[in-house]
Amino acid sequence: MEEDINVTNNKEQKRFEVDLEGEVAFIEYKFYKGDIAFMHSLVPESFRGKGVGTTLARAALEYANSEKLKVMLYCPFVSKFVKEHEEYQHLVDVNFNPSFKK
């Protein structure tokens, strides 16, 4: 399913989202002190385990990377994803998330 997932950046509601047959999965964000803060994520129960959250996290982090934004991690899912994917750890604002300091 992962390859069929289309993530959009809903700038008005400040969230990356996926339309799932009438339901919506999303990662909410805010801009704060020049960073992007990932606040909360939600994947409807019936779509869990199908790569939706992973695809959302990748899209959100790729956006941060392309915009040269540091990331603040409030969302436990995105935080865990970054911990497991070293290629995104350089994006983390270590002043806010000191556990990512090397």
N, C-alpha and C positions, 0 to 999 in steps of 0.2 A: 504493500500500500504506500510505502514511503515515497516512491517515485511519482505517485499520483497526487501528492499533497501540495496544494498551492497556497503559499503564505502571502498575505498582504499586510502592509503597514497601514493601519487605520490611524492616521495622524490626528484626526479629530478626537478619537477616544483614547489616543495614546496607548495603542496595543498592537502587537503582531497577532494576526488571527487567521484561522482556517475555518471555512464554512464546511460543515460536515452534515450534509443531508438535512439542513434545517437547524442543526445545533452548531455551536461555535466553540472552538478551542482557542485559547489565547494566552499571551504573556503581556501583562500590563507593564508600562514603563513611565518614568518621569525623568525630566532633565533637572539636574541639581549640581551646582558648582562646576559646571562645564563637563560633567559626567552624564552618563545615562544609567539610571537606576532601574533594575529589573525587580519589580515589586511583588508580583503574584502571577501564578499560572494556573490554568484550569483546562483539563481535558475531560470531556464527558465520559462517564463510566463505560459506556458501550464502545468507546474508541480507544480505551487504554490498552497498552501493549502492542499497538500497531504502528509505532514510530511517529505518531503525531507530535508528542512532546519533544522528541529528539529533533524533528524537523523544525519545529518552532524555535527551539533553543539555538540551533545552527543559524537560522535566518536572522534572529535577533543579534547574535554575536557577530555575524558577518556584516550586518548593518553597522554595528558599533565600530568594527574594524575599518570599514570603508569610509566612515565619517570621522575616523581618528578620534574616537571617544573612548575614555576610560570607563570601566564598568563598576558599578556598585551592586553587590549581590544581596538583596533582601529575600528573594524567592529561593526557598530550599531546593527546589528542583533544578533551577538554573545553576545554583551554587554547586550542587552535586555533579551536574553535567560538566562544568568547567574543571572541577577537581579530577574528573575522569578523562578529560581531553586536554592534554598539555598544550596543544596548538592554540588554545584560547586563553591560557593563563597570563600571557603578556598584556592582555586587555584589562585585567583587574586592577582597580585602584587600591594598591596595597596600604595606603594611608587609611582607607576605610575598612578594608578586609585584610588585616595584617597576617592572617593565617596563610596567605598566598606569598608572603615574602620568602625569598630563596636564601 
